[in-house]
Amino acid sequence: MENKVIETIQNRRSIRRYKQNQITDEELDKIIEAGCYAPSGGNNQSSHFVVIQSPETLNELKALVVEEFSKMEIKEDTYKSLKASILQSKKGNYDFTYHAPTLILISNLRGYGNAMADCSVALENMMLAATSLKIGSCWVNQLKWLADNYTVKNYIKKFDINEDEIICGGIVLGYSEQNNLPPIERKGNHVTFIK
Ligand SMILES: Cc1cc2nc3c(=O)[nH]c(=O)nc-3n(C[C@H](O)[C@H](O)[C@H](O)COP(=O)(O)O)c2cc1C
């Protein structure tokens, strides 16, 4: 049974190498629209999408991320991906965006119980829309990990993300340098059928 939606879900892969040419505004608009069409708890629609394409701003933000991760200590229970980000930042050669030309951060209201869920469904919608448009994407969580970092909180005020909002995640977008990656077989997860 052919089904475009299911094919797109299975073909989406996290892309970590990008061409440097920017995606078109038409493609970007379609992707953002897909994010906005995501469901939200109580139809709250309070997700805030920040689209960053300015190379200067991206470089500034990447440098800030490296600086702030470099100051962090690794503890025994530090989450493995966060640990990798800290270690790479301490080496000084870390680009959490994989040199992608577009970064979308998503924030929502602090204290809103569905903030993370609403942002997550919007991020997945955008990654699926990107896949269907032959645009690579990857979830990047570094700004979420730094959501309560004082310097970062101050910096993101220029993105109109103020004290009442918290960054829940982000994605990078661009034309892929890694085409036709096969889907990773899902051997994890746990499904219980009660029929
Ligand atoms: C909540 C979440 C956070 C993630 N954070 C990152 C990240 O910071 N950097 C990254 O390269 N990939 C990140 N990923 C991508 C996962 O590593 C990836 O989805 C997983 O390895 C499966 O590979 P696939 O997306 O190609 O199927 C994240 C994915 C999710 C759902």
The ligand as an SDF file (V2000), in Angstrom:
LIG
                    3D

 31 33  0  0  0  0  0  0  0  0999 V2000
   14.5270   15.3520   21.3200 C   0  0  0  0  0  0  0  0  0  0  0  0
   15.6210   15.1340   20.3100 C   0  0  0  0  0  0  0  0  0  0  0  0
   16.8290   15.7770   20.4680 C   0  0  0  0  0  0  0  0  0  0  0  0
   17.8460   15.6140   19.5200 C   0  0  0  0  0  0  0  0  0  0  0  0
   18.9820   16.3530   19.6320 N   0  0  0  0  0  0  0  0  0  0  0  0
   19.9300   16.2690   18.6790 C   0  0  0  0  0  0  0  0  0  0  0  0
   21.0620   17.1220   18.7100 C   0  0  0  0  0  0  0  0  0  0  0  0
   21.2000   17.9930   19.5730 O   0  0  0  0  0  0  0  0  0  0  0  0
   21.9890   16.9860   17.7240 N   0  0  0  0  0  0  0  0  0  0  0  0
   21.8660   16.0390   16.7450 C   0  0  0  0  0  0  0  0  0  0  0  0
   22.7520   15.9470   15.8990 O   0  0  0  0  0  0  0  0  0  0  0  0
   20.7940   15.2300   16.6740 N   0  0  0  0  0  0  0  0  0  0  0  0
   19.8210   15.3290   17.6040 C   0  0  0  0  0  0  0  0  0  0  0  0
   18.6910   14.5470   17.5140 N   0  0  0  0  0  0  0  0  0  0  0  0
   18.5560   13.5950   16.4070 C   0  0  0  0  0  0  0  0  0  0  0  0
   18.7100   12.1190   16.8620 C   0  0  0  0  0  0  0  0  0  0  0  0
   20.0600   11.8570   17.1530 O   0  0  0  0  0  0  0  0  0  0  0  0
   18.1920   11.2160   15.7330 C   0  0  0  0  0  0  0  0  0  0  0  0
   16.8210   11.4780   15.5330 O   0  0  0  0  0  0  0  0  0  0  0  0
   18.3610    9.7280   16.0140 C   0  0  0  0  0  0  0  0  0  0  0  0
   19.7260    9.3980   16.1020 O   0  0  0  0  0  0  0  0  0  0  0  0
   17.7080    8.8420   14.9370 C   0  0  0  0  0  0  0  0  0  0  0  0
   18.2490    9.1410   13.6630 O   0  0  0  0  0  0  0  0  0  0  0  0
   17.3240    9.6640   12.4480 P   0  0  0  0  0  0  0  0  0  0  0  0
   16.7010   10.9700   12.8890 O   0  0  0  0  0  0  0  0  0  0  0  0
   18.2600    9.8550   11.2860 O   0  0  0  0  0  0  0  0  0  0  0  0
   16.2830    8.6300   12.1780 O   0  0  0  0  0  0  0  0  0  0  0  0
   17.6610   14.7230   18.4320 C   0  0  0  0  0  0  0  0  0  0  0  0
   16.4330   14.0780   18.2830 C   0  0  0  0  0  0  0  0  0  0  0  0
   15.4200   14.3010   19.1810 C   0  0  0  0  0  0  0  0  0  0  0  0
   14.0710   13.6540   18.9560 C   0  0  0  0  0  0  0  0  0  0  0  0
  1  2  1  0
  2  3  1  0
  2 30  2  0
  3  4  2  0
  4  5  1  0
  4 28  1  0
  5  6  2  0
  6  7  1  0
  6 13  1  0
  7  8  2  0
  7  9  1  0
  9 10  1  0
 10 11  2  0
 10 12  1  0
 12 13  2  0
 13 14  1  0
 14 15  1  0
 14 28  1  0
 15 16  1  0
 16 17  1  0
 16 18  1  0
 18 19  1  0
 18 20  1  0
 20 21  1  0
 20 22  1  0
 22 23  1  0
 23 24  1  0
 24 25  2  0
 24 26  1  0
 24 27  1  0
 28 29  2  0
 29 30  1  0
 30 31  1  0
M  END
$$$$
